[in-house]
């Protein structure tokens, strides 16, 4: 039995069956990203090119961009606040170290799954100290945070009503003060504190208490006003992040960049002074 199909129907079927050119998959071939420039091992300024950022998140986003045949520029745009402003405005496409808040959901699309979980822990001197099984055991002890650190609304409310916290200007200052006995503990994210303590030469003088007092996820996030923000790119970023998380790549990159950061600090310390 023979069937006759209208010519228009045949043409439509041929068009649908023809693979789309690669350029049609997404509307941009270059991503511009930024993030906090003072947060090793995740992101910091490249000593060889201070206009660019390097670190675990830079390596991760670089792997993703390469797999998607996208060019990537990971630029230094200033401190954390300035970086966030650049992404909000759409002048920069991607924030490479975004933490999810309700306000930011109105400004960016967050890629799921997250890069990894940031754990805020209590750091103490490496000596017999006070009993610790949960954050409740920090009551009655003097603690420190770096600047006006926000550790999540739930923990911030707990800290305001129960903890004695002082602010220090920098992480290195807080570590030195902790070692000198100026406070009982310092609240800070696990990996960045390791990087700072190692650079300051006090890693063997401090220890972290478990379990963490707070945790939050760190994501890639795309500006709502980015010209690159389309369903294809969001879908591809989510797919690649799922694959990389399953393979443990973010944790591997963090460990690698802790070593990179340490070596850079050693080279800087041994460089001849002018």
Secondary structure as the mmCIF struct_conf table of DSSP 4:
data_model
#
loop_
_struct_conf.conf_type_id
_struct_conf.id
_struct_conf.beg_label_comp_id
_struct_conf.beg_label_asym_id
_struct_conf.beg_label_seq_id
_struct_conf.end_label_comp_id
_struct_conf.end_label_asym_id
_struct_conf.end_label_seq_id
HELX_RH_AL_P HELX_RH_AL_P1 UNK A 7 UNK A 17
BEND BEND1 UNK A 18 UNK A 18
HELX_LH_PP_P HELX_LH_PP_P1 UNK A 19 UNK A 21
HELX_RH_3T_P HELX_RH_3T_P1 UNK A 22 UNK A 24
TURN_TY1_P TURN_TY1_P1 UNK A 25 UNK A 25
BEND BEND2 UNK A 27 UNK A 27
BEND BEND3 UNK A 29 UNK A 29
STRN STRN1 UNK A 30 UNK A 34
TURN_TY1_P TURN_TY1_P2 UNK A 37 UNK A 37
STRN STRN2 UNK A 38 UNK A 39
TURN_TY1_P TURN_TY1_P3 UNK A 40 UNK A 42
STRN STRN3 UNK A 43 UNK A 46
TURN_TY1_P TURN_TY1_P4 UNK A 47 UNK A 48
STRN STRN4 UNK A 49 UNK A 54
BEND BEND4 UNK A 55 UNK A 55
HELX_RH_AL_P HELX_RH_AL_P2 UNK A 56 UNK A 67
TURN_TY1_P TURN_TY1_P5 UNK A 68 UNK A 69
STRN STRN5 UNK A 71 UNK A 74
STRN STRN6 UNK A 75 UNK A 75
BEND BEND5 UNK A 78 UNK A 79
HELX_RH_AL_P HELX_RH_AL_P3 UNK A 80 UNK A 89
TURN_TY1_P TURN_TY1_P6 UNK A 90 UNK A 90
BEND BEND6 UNK A 91 UNK A 93
STRN STRN7 UNK A 94 UNK A 99
HELX_RH_AL_P HELX_RH_AL_P4 UNK A 102 UNK A 105
TURN_TY1_P TURN_TY1_P7 UNK A 106 UNK A 107
STRN STRN8 UNK A 108 UNK A 110
HELX_LH_PP_P HELX_LH_PP_P2 UNK A 111 UNK A 111
BEND BEND7 UNK A 112 UNK A 113
BEND BEND8 UNK A 115 UNK A 115
STRN STRN9 UNK A 116 UNK A 125
BEND BEND9 UNK A 126 UNK A 128
BEND BEND10 UNK A 133 UNK A 134
HELX_RH_3T_P HELX_RH_3T_P2 UNK A 135 UNK A 138
TURN_TY1_P TURN_TY1_P8 UNK A 139 UNK A 140
BEND BEND11 UNK A 141 UNK A 141
STRN STRN10 UNK A 142 UNK A 146
BEND BEND12 UNK A 147 UNK A 148
HELX_RH_AL_P HELX_RH_AL_P5 UNK A 153 UNK A 162
STRN STRN11 UNK A 164 UNK A 168
BEND BEND13 UNK A 169 UNK A 169
HELX_RH_AL_P HELX_RH_AL_P6 UNK A 171 UNK A 179
TURN_TY1_P TURN_TY1_P9 UNK A 180 UNK A 181
BEND BEND14 UNK A 182 UNK A 182
BEND BEND15 UNK A 184 UNK A 184
STRN STRN12 UNK A 185 UNK A 189
HELX_RH_AL_P HELX_RH_AL_P7 UNK A 190 UNK A 200
TURN_TY1_P TURN_TY1_P10 UNK A 201 UNK A 201
HELX_RH_3T_P HELX_RH_3T_P3 UNK A 203 UNK A 205
STRN STRN13 UNK A 206 UNK A 223
TURN_TY1_P TURN_TY1_P11 UNK A 224 UNK A 225
TURN_TY1_P TURN_TY1_P12 UNK A 227 UNK A 228
HELX_RH_AL_P HELX_RH_AL_P8 UNK A 231 UNK A 246
TURN_TY1_P TURN_TY1_P13 UNK A 247 UNK A 248
HELX_RH_AL_P HELX_RH_AL_P9 UNK A 249 UNK A 270
BEND BEND16 UNK A 271 UNK A 271
HELX_LH_PP_P HELX_LH_PP_P3 UNK A 272 UNK A 273
#
